Amino acid sequence: MRKFPHLNEGQFAVTMADGATGHVLLESGEISMSETDEIYKVFPSVQPAIDYIQTRQKENDTWEFVLKNHREELIKYFEALRWS
């Protein structure tokens, strides 16, 4: 299992997946195939994370995202635009 990154209070992590298959994706959009892949993108605050998600969803409407805080708590699930 991939380890959640260490975040300071106020930081957020985003994970991306293919909404059609559920496969976890790398930032490049390729399927993560290794336990050592970096699947989390870390942001200094919530708004840049949301901006990133919204920009990426415009690139591909089948991508979905999970936004978590420094305690690894789910803040928001962003459903793929195609099915929302």
ABEGO torsion letter per residue (X at the ends): XBBBBBBBBGBBBBBBBBAAAGBBBBAAGBBBABAABBABBBBABAAAAAAAAAAAAAABAABBBBBBBAAGBBABBBBBAAAX
